[in-house]
Amino acid sequence: MSDNKPFNKFEYNNEYAKENYDRITILRKKSSKVTKKDIDNIAKSRNMKTSEFINMCIDEKLKRLTAPEMNII
């Protein structure tokens, strides 16, 4: 008999994320001028997911701060 476990989508998704993504956790004060809700709304207005929008912002900022010859982005 084979030891087949039923497919666990939650486990599969977690394993996929662990293998394919870097996790970066940020904390933002609720008293900040731009709140999480503002960021969510801005992303939504651009038809983007919040994480996609934040990644785009990080990439754009790094491009400006990083010397072009370093080829980081």
Secondary structure, 3 states (H helix, E strand, C coil): CCCCCCCCHHHHHHHHHHHHCCCCCCCCCCCCCCCHHHHHHHHHHCCCCHHHHHHHHHHHHHHHHCCHHHCCC
